[in-house]
């Protein structure tokens, strides 16, 4: 009887899962704040903006599948309300543990993707790769090449997410300003992060 287990088919199945995970809004919304919080490059304003985006992401997308599938909306709400002294990632259900698990899923996905997939996820799908990287899975690269490509990919990901968070924070402040100074019923309210 012939063995139908083709290693290439298995790699492609894992790649499909990886692409799903790398594109998943909930996973990205959980990983990004962790990366920013632990970055030496981001300032307190960026970290605060990411925390705000993280909370909005939780409310809109929930936690990533595979991390907290069994949690109810009430439990998630309790998590956000249980923060100690208003400090980030200190809730009764450890947000930090959740974020680390999500980062683990994200890192595994990076290893199962192809170099071309990472470029496509950054909006660069039409770039012709050198022979060294063409058709290669990240797991097939040397540790040095893989680490460097992951560093660039995660860096662009963090920069993109921080930009979104800063824009959300700015919109919230503009919305607060408009609410404070407008005449009643003369101007439409600008959307606040809670309404988006």
Secondary structure, DSSP 8 states (H G I E B T S, - for coil): ------HHHHHHHHHHHHHHHHH-HHHHHHHHHHHHHT-SSS-HHHHHHHHHHHHHHHHHH-S-TTTSTT--HHHHHHHHHT-GGG-TT-SSS-HHHHHHHHHHHHHHHHHHSBHHHHHHHTT-TT----TTTTT-BGGGS-HHHHHHHHHHHHHHHHHHHHHHHHHHHHHHHHHHHHHHHS-TTTS-----GGG-
